[in-house]
Amino acid sequence: MSDDLCPECATPTISERSAEPWCPSCEWNLDRFDPEHGRHLGWARVDRRLYRAAYWLTARQFAELAGGPAAGASKSAARLVTIAASALLLAGEVALVVLGVWLLLKDFFSPVNILGVLVLAVAVVLRPRLGRLRDLTAEATEVDRGTAPALFGLIERVAAATGAPMPDVVLMGAEQNAYTVTVGLRRRRVLYLGAPLWAVLDPQERVALVGHELGHFVNGDVRRGLLTQSARSTLGQVAYLLTPDRGGDLVAQIVEFVGWVFSRLALGFQLLLLWTSLRDSQRAEYLADELAAKAGGSAATIRLLDSFLITDAVDTVVRREARAKQGAEAWRAAAGVARTRLEPQVAAMRQLSRRTDVSLFASHPPAGLRAALTATRPEQPAAVVLPETDSARIDEELAAHYERARRELATA
C-alpha cells in the first residue's frame, strides 16, 4: 500500500512487489512501462512504444469480449493475415522442393545438380517444425490408462462436457505447468500435467484445468493448425540463413551487407507475423477459459486463474517440501497456506498482472484479465463434479509420478 493519493481521483494508490504505485479505482499509472517486464527488443524507446501498443491491444480485446457473447471462433484480421501468410510461406517451401528436384534431375551428373542439392538443403532447413513426441517424453513420463483409470475417466468426462477430443498421450512431469500440444505428421494430441501444479489444486480446480487444456483442441487457436506451422519459424530461419559472417574483401563485405539487410527484413516480417498470430492465441485462451468454466464451474475456474498470480510463491513452498522429502499431500497443505496468506492481495495482483504480463510476445492474456472476464460472464455450474474420494484415488494412481517429480524438484 502506498501513502500517496491518485492525482486523478484522490484515491490512495497501491503497490505490490515493489512495483510503481497505481490507482486501484481509476487505474491511473497502471499502464506505466516497466523495463524489467516490458522488454521486447532491447531498445528502450522502441520497447516503450511496443509495450504501449501491447497494452492497448490487450485492453481493447478484453473490452470487446467482455461486452459481447462468450469468446468463440474468430474470423479476425489477425487470424486471416496469419493463415494467408502461412499459405504463401508453405507455397514457397513447396516451390523450393520442386525447383531443387528439377535442378537435381536436369542434365544429371552436371554442375547444375549441385545447385539442386543446395536448394533442397535450404528447403529442409525451412521446413515446418511439427514437433516430436520423444522430445516431450525426454522431460516427462507417460501416464498409462491401465494404472490410472480414475484420471482417464475424469479426462473422458471433461472431454464429453466440452466437446473436445481425448488426448492420445497423457504426460506428467515436474514443471509447475500444464499444456496441450499436437505433434508429428500423425498429429497426436498430447496433454501434459505438471505434478507440482496438479497436486496442489482442489478437485474442481483440477476439472477446470483439464477443461481449459482440452479446450485448446477445439478453440481454433490459429497457431496450432497444421497449415500455420510455417508462420512460426520459416522467416526466422530465412533470417538465420542470410545472416553473414564478418570479414573478407570489399566485394565480400558488400555481399554480406546485402545479406544482412535481407536477413533483418525477414526477421522483421517474422516478428510482425508472430505478433499478429499471438493476438488470435490470446483470444483462444479466453475461449479455453470458457470451456474450463463449463466443465469445472465458474468459481473453480476463477480460483484456478487467480492461483496463476501467485505461482512463484506456490512453487517456492512446493520445492521446500520436496527438499524435505515430503510428498504431494504436504505440497497441497503448504500451497493452501500460501494461497490463504496472499488472498487479500489477489485483487491488486490481478491489476498488476495487466502491467507485468502484457507483451506482444505473450501467448496468454494477463491472468488478472482472464479471471475478470470469467467473472463478468453468467455463472456456470460445473458440468463435471469430481468428489474428494475420486480426487484422492487419482492421487494414489499418480503416486509414482509425484515421487519422480519430488526427486527432480529436490535436486533442481
C-alpha positions in Angstrom: 0.0 0.0 0.0 1.2 3.5 -0.9 0.7 6.7 1.2 0.2 8.8 -2.0 -3.1 9.8 -3.5 -4.1 9.4 -7.1 -3.8 12.7 -8.9 -6.9 11.9 -11.0 -9.4 10.8 -8.4 -7.7 11.3 -5.0 -8.0 7.5 -4.1 -5.0 6.2 -2.2 -2.6 4.4 -4.6 -1.4 0.9 -4.1 1.6 -1.2 -4.9 2.6 -4.9 -5.0 6.0 -6.5 -5.3 7.8 -3.1 -5.2 6.0 -2.0 -8.4 5.4 1.6 -9.2 2.1 2.6 -7.4 -1.1 2.9 -9.3 -4.7 3.8 -8.5 -7.0 0.8 -7.9 -10.0 2.9 -8.7 -9.4 4.7 -12.0 -6.2 2.7 -12.8 -4.0 5.8 -13.2 -0.4 4.7 -13.8 -1.3 1.1 -14.2 0.0 1.2 -17.8 3.4 2.5 -16.7 6.2 1.0 -18.7 8.4 -1.3 -16.6 11.7 -2.1 -18.4 12.0 -5.3 -16.3 8.7 -6.8 -17.7 8.2 -4.7 -20.8 11.3 -5.5 -22.7 10.7 -6.6 -26.3 13.7 -5.9 -28.5 16.2 -4.3 -26.0 15.9 -0.7 -27.2 14.3 1.4 -24.5 12.4 3.8 -26.8 11.2 1.1 -29.1 10.3 -1.2 -26.2 8.3 1.6 -24.6 6.2 2.1 -27.7 5.8 -1.6 -28.3 4.6 -2.0 -24.7 2.1 0.7 -25.2 0.8 -1.0 -28.3 0.6 -4.3 -26.5 -1.2 -2.8 -23.5 -3.8 -1.0 -25.8 -4.4 -4.2 -27.9 -4.8 -6.3 -24.8 -7.3 -3.8 -23.2 -9.2 -3.5 -26.4 -9.6 -7.3 -26.9 -10.8 -7.6 -23.3 -13.3 -4.8 -23.7 -14.6 -6.4 -26.9 -15.0 -9.9 -25.3 -16.5 -8.5 -22.1 -19.1 -6.6 -24.0 -20.2 -9.4 -26.2 -21.1 -13.1 -26.2 -18.7 -15.8 -25.0 -15.5 -15.8 -27.0 -15.9 -18.1 -30.0 -14.2 -19.0 -33.2 -12.9 -15.8 -34.8 -12.5 -14.5 -38.3 -10.5 -11.6 -37.1 -7.9 -9.8 -39.2 -5.1 -11.3 -37.1 -6.4 -14.8 -37.9 -6.9 -14.2 -41.6 -3.5 -12.5 -42.0 -1.8 -15.4 -40.3 -3.5 -18.0 -42.4 -2.8 -16.1 -45.7 0.9 -15.6 -44.8 1.2 -19.2 -43.8 -0.2 -20.4 -47.1 2.2 -18.2 -49.0 5.2 -19.4 -47.0 4.1 -23.0 -47.4 3.7 -22.5 -51.2 7.2 -21.0 -51.3 8.6 -24.0 -49.4 6.9 -26.4 -51.9 8.2 -24.4 -54.8 11.8 -24.7 -53.4 11.4 -28.5 -53.2 10.1 -28.7 -56.8 12.9 -26.4 -58.0 15.5 -28.4 -56.2 14.3 -31.7 -57.6 14.1 -30.3 -61.1 17.7 -28.9 -60.8 18.9 -32.2 -59.3 17.5 -34.3 -62.2 18.3 -31.8 -65.1 21.3 -32.9 -67.1 22.2 -35.5 -64.5 25.9 -35.6 -63.5 26.3 -31.9 -64.4 27.3 -29.0 -62.1 23.7 -27.7 -62.0 22.8 -30.8 -59.9 24.9 -29.4 -57.1 22.7 -26.3 -57.1 19.7 -28.6 -56.9 21.2 -30.2 -53.8 21.7 -26.8 -52.2 18.2 -25.7 -52.9 16.8 -28.9 -51.4 19.0 -28.4 -48.3 17.6 -24.9 -47.9 14.1 -26.4 -48.2 14.9 -28.9 -45.5 16.1 -26.1 -43.2 12.9 -24.0 -43.8 10.5 -27.0 -43.4 7.7 -26.6 -40.9 8.5 -28.0 -37.4 5.7 -30.4 -36.4 7.2 -31.5 -33.1 8.2 -34.9 -31.9 6.7 -36.9 -29.1 10.1 -38.2 -28.0 11.2 -34.6 -27.3 8.4 -34.3 -24.8 8.9 -37.7 -23.2 12.5 -36.8 -22.6 11.3 -34.4 -19.9 8.1 -36.2 -18.7 6.7 -39.7 -18.3 3.6 -41.2 -19.9 0.7 -41.9 -17.7 -0.8 -45.3 -18.6 -4.6 -45.8 -18.7 -4.2 -49.2 -17.1 -2.6 -47.8 -14.0 -4.6 -44.5 -13.8 -8.2 -45.4 -14.7 -9.7 -42.7 -12.5 -7.6 -40.0 -14.1 -8.5 -41.1 -17.6 -12.2 -41.4 -16.5 -12.0 -37.7 -15.5 -10.4 -36.7 -18.7 -13.1 -38.6 -20.7 -15.9 -36.9 -18.7 -14.4 -33.4 -19.3 -13.8 -34.1 -23.0 -17.5 -35.1 -23.3 -18.6 -31.9 -21.5 -16.5 -29.6 -23.6 -16.9 -31.3 -26.9 -13.2 -31.8 -27.2 -11.4 -35.0 -28.4 -9.5 -37.2 -26.0 -5.7 -36.8 -25.9 -3.7 -39.6 -27.5 -1.0 -39.3 -24.8 -1.1 -38.0 -21.2 2.3 -37.0 -19.7 3.3 -35.9 -16.2 6.4 -34.0 -15.4 8.0 -31.8 -12.7 7.1 -28.4 -14.2 4.7 -26.0 -12.5 2.7 -26.0 -15.7 0.1 -27.7 -17.9 -0.3 -27.7 -21.6 -1.6 -29.5 -24.7 0.2 -29.8 -28.0 -0.3 -31.7 -31.2 2.9 -33.3 -32.7 4.1 -35.2 -35.7 2.7 -36.0 -39.0 0.1 -38.1 -37.3 -0.9 -35.1 -35.3 -1.0 -36.9 -32.0 -2.7 -34.9 -29.3 -0.7 -34.7 -26.0 -1.9 -33.5 -22.6 0.8 -32.6 -20.1 0.1 -32.2 -16.4 2.8 -30.8 -14.2 2.8 -32.7 -10.9 3.6 -29.6 -8.7 0.6 -27.8 -10.2 -1.8 -30.8 -10.3 -1.1 -31.9 -6.8 -2.0 -28.6 -5.1 -5.3 -28.0 -6.9 -8.7 -28.8 -5.3 -10.9 -31.3 -7.1 -13.0 -28.7 -9.1 -9.8 -26.7 -10.0 -8.5 -29.9 -11.5 -11.6 -30.3 -13.6 -11.3 -26.7 -14.7 -7.6 -27.2 -15.6 -8.4 -30.3 -17.7 -11.3 -28.4 -19.3 -9.0 -25.5 -20.2 -6.3 -27.7 -21.7 -8.6 -29.9 -23.7 -10.3 -26.7 -24.9 -7.1 -26.0 -26.9 -8.1 -28.8 -29.2 -11.3 -27.1 -30.2 -10.7 -23.3 -29.5 -9.5 -22.6 -33.0 -6.1 -21.2 -32.0 -4.6 -20.3 -35.4 -1.0 -21.1 -34.3 -1.9 -24.8 -33.6 -3.1 -25.6 -37.1 -1.1 -27.7 -39.5 -1.1 -25.1 -42.2 0.1 -22.3 -39.9 3.2 -24.1 -38.7 5.2 -22.3 -41.4 4.3 -19.0 -39.8 6.0 -19.9 -36.6 9.6 -20.2 -37.8 10.1 -20.0 -41.6 11.1 -16.4 -41.8 13.2 -16.7 -38.8 15.1 -19.5 -40.5 15.5 -17.3 -43.6 16.9 -14.5 -41.4 19.4 -17.0 -39.9 20.5 -18.3 -43.3 21.0 -14.8 -44.6 22.9 -13.5 -41.6 26.5 -13.1 -42.8 29.9 -13.8 -41.2 32.1 -10.7 -41.0 35.3 -10.5 -42.9 36.6 -10.8 -46.5 37.5 -8.3 -49.1 35.3 -5.4 -50.2 33.2 -7.4 -52.6 32.5 -10.0 -49.9 31.6 -7.3 -47.4 29.2 -5.7 -49.9 27.5 -9.1 -50.4 27.4 -9.7 -46.7 25.8 -6.3 -46.1 23.1 -7.1 -48.6 22.6 -10.4 -46.9 22.4 -8.6 -43.6 19.7 -6.2 -44.9 17.6 -9.0 -46.2 18.0 -11.0 -43.0 16.8 -8.1 -40.9 13.8 -7.7 -43.3 13.0 -11.4 -42.9 13.3 -11.1 -39.1 11.1 -8.0 -39.1 8.4 -9.8 -41.0 8.7 -12.8 -38.8 8.2 -10.7 -35.7 5.1 -9.0 -37.3 3.7 -12.3 -38.2 4.4 -13.7 -34.7 2.8 -10.6 -33.0 -0.3 -10.9 -35.3 -0.8 -14.6 -34.6 -0.4 -14.1 -30.9 -3.4 -11.8 -30.9 -5.5 -14.7 -32.0 -3.8 -17.0 -29.5 -4.9 -14.8 -26.7 -8.5 -14.9 -27.9 -8.2 -18.6 -27.9 -7.1 -18.6 -24.3 -10.2 -16.8 -23.3 -12.3 -19.4 -25.1 -10.4 -22.2 -23.3 -11.3 -20.5 -20.1 -14.9 -20.5 -21.1 -14.7 -24.3 -21.6 -12.9 -24.6 -18.2 -15.9 -22.8 -16.6 -18.3 -25.1 -18.5 -16.6 -28.2 -17.2 -15.5 -27.2 -13.7 -17.7 -24.3 -12.9 -17.1 -20.6 -12.9 -16.0 -20.3 -9.3 -13.4 -23.1 -9.7 -12.1 -21.5 -12.9 -11.6 -18.1 -11.2 -9.8 -19.8 -8.3 -7.6 -21.6 -10.8 -6.8 -18.4 -12.7 -6.1 -16.5 -9.5 -3.6 -19.2 -8.4 -1.6 -18.4 -11.5 -1.0 -14.9 -10.0 1.0 -16.5 -7.1 2.8 -19.2 -9.0 6.2 -18.2 -7.6 5.0 -18.4 -4.0 3.4 -21.8 -4.5 6.5 -23.1 -6.4 8.7 -21.9 -3.5 6.8 -23.8 -0.8 6.4 -26.9 -3.0 10.2 -27.0 -3.6 10.8 -26.5 0.1 8.6 -29.5 0.9 10.2 -31.6 -1.8 13.6 -31.0 -0.4 12.3 -32.0 3.0 11.3 -35.3 1.3 7.6 -34.5 1.7 5.1 -35.7 -0.9 2.1 -34.3 -2.7 -0.1 -34.1 0.5 2.5 -31.8 2.1 2.7 -29.8 -1.1 -1.0 -29.2 -1.1 -1.1 -28.2 2.6 1.8 -25.7 2.1 0.3 -24.3 -1.0 -3.0 -23.9 0.8 -1.3 -21.8 3.5 0.4 -19.6 0.9 -2.9 -19.1 -1.0 -4.7 -18.1 2.2 -2.0 -15.7 3.2 -1.9 -14.0 -0.1 -5.7 -14.0 -0.7 -6.1 -10.3 0.5 -3.6 -9.2 -2.2 -5.3 -11.1 -5.1 -7.3 -8.1 -6.3 -4.2 -5.9 -6.5 -2.3 -8.7 -8.2 -5.0 -9.1 -10.8 -4.5 -5.4 -11.7 -0.7 -5.6 -11.6 -0.7 -8.6 -14.0 -2.0 -6.2 -16.6 1.3 -4.3 -16.3 3.7 -7.2 -15.9 2.1 -9.8 -18.2 1.4 -7.6 -21.2 3.6 -8.2 -24.2 3.5 -8.5 -27.9 5.3 -11.9 -27.4 2.7 -13.2 -24.9 0.6 -16.1 -26.0 -1.7 -15.7 -22.9 -3.6 -12.6 -21.7 -2.8 -11.4 -18.2 -4.2 -13.8 -15.6 -6.0 -11.0 -14.0 -7.9 -10.2 -17.1 -8.8 -13.9 -17.6 -10.2 -14.1 -14.1 -12.1 -10.8 -14.6 -13.6 -11.9 -17.9 -14.8 -15.2 -16.4 -16.3 -13.2 -13.5 -18.3 -11.0 -16.0 -20.0 -14.0 -17.6 -23.2 -15.5 -16.2 -22.1 -18.0 -13.5 -21.9 -21.6 -14.9 -22.4 -24.6 -12.7 -19.9 -27.5 -13.0 -20.9 -30.0 -15.7 -18.3 -32.4 -14.2 -18.2 -32.8 -10.4 -15.1 -34.5 -9.0 -15.8 -35.9 -5.5 -13.0 -35.7 -2.9 -12.8 -39.6 -2.9 -12.2 -39.7 -6.7 -9.7 -36.9 -6.5 -7.8 -38.9 -3.8 -8.0 -42.0 -5.9 -6.3 -40.1 -8.8 -3.6 -39.0 -6.3 -3.0 -42.7 -5.4 -2.7 -43.6 -9.1 -0.1 -40.9 -9.6 2.0 -41.6 -6.6 4.9 -42.8 -8.6 4.8 -39.8 -10.8 4.7 -37.5 -7.8 7.7 -39.2 -6.3 9.6 -38.9 -9.5 8.8 -35.1 -9.6 9.7 -34.8 -5.9 13.2 -36.1 -6.6 13.6 -33.8 -9.6 12.4 -30.8 -7.6 14.6 -31.6 -4.6 17.7 -31.6 -6.8 16.9 -28.6 -9.1 
